[in-house]
Amino acid sequence: MATLLQLKADVEDKKGTRMKMVFSGASEAHLLAAEIAKAKVGVILRPVRPFPGAWDNRRIMAGPPVTNDTAVTVLLDHGVTVALGVTEAWEPVNARFDAGWVALEAAGRISRRQQYDLATGNLEKLMGLEGWIGGDGDLVVYQGGGAFNMSSKVVAVASPRHGSVEFF
């Protein structure tokens, strides 16, 4: 990552324009958080809650109870645009739970808006998809809490695009 940040700076100096760069995976991004923020590089963390299963992952930030900080909180504290990513095709259905875990581990340091952005808006921004989806998003109704409550369930979806309301 450090080499890529230096390469980005060199290209920007030579060309006189800004180069867009996003790190995906980036389980060690917290080590270079200040440099990543200065370079205006975004980070898509995947997996959201890393595990040091291989030697290359030994420098992850474990999070509670081992450390008070997580990779997400360190990056957000430095002003880095962070999104939650997935590694397997089945994982997107758990995005709301991942965002819930991130907020839980942050102990109140992540706002509800930041939670939504981690799972939606920041990913659109980092991938250059802002404005593609538009304002006709679906309205999802939960019972037992909000989108990030572990025990809440979807009970209805209103979709302007499909012109329908579905109850479950």
Secondary structure as GFF3:
##gff-version 3
##sequence-region A 1 168
A	DSSP	alpha_helix	2	15	.	.	.	ID=ss1
A	DSSP	beta_strand	22	25	.	.	.	ID=ss2
A	DSSP	three_ten_helix	29	32	.	.	.	ID=ss3
A	DSSP	alpha_helix	33	38	.	.	.	ID=ss4
A	DSSP	beta_strand	42	45	.	.	.	ID=ss5
A	DSSP	three_ten_helix	55	57	.	.	.	ID=ss6
A	DSSP	alpha_helix	71	77	.	.	.	ID=ss7
A	DSSP	beta_strand	82	84	.	.	.	ID=ss8
A	DSSP	three_ten_helix	91	94	.	.	.	ID=ss9
A	DSSP	alpha_helix	95	105	.	.	.	ID=ss10
A	DSSP	alpha_helix	112	119	.	.	.	ID=ss11
A	DSSP	alpha_helix	121	126	.	.	.	ID=ss12
A	DSSP	beta_strand	139	143	.	.	.	ID=ss13
A	DSSP	beta_strand	153	159	.	.	.	ID=ss14
A	DSSP	beta_strand	164	167	.	.	.	ID=ss15
###
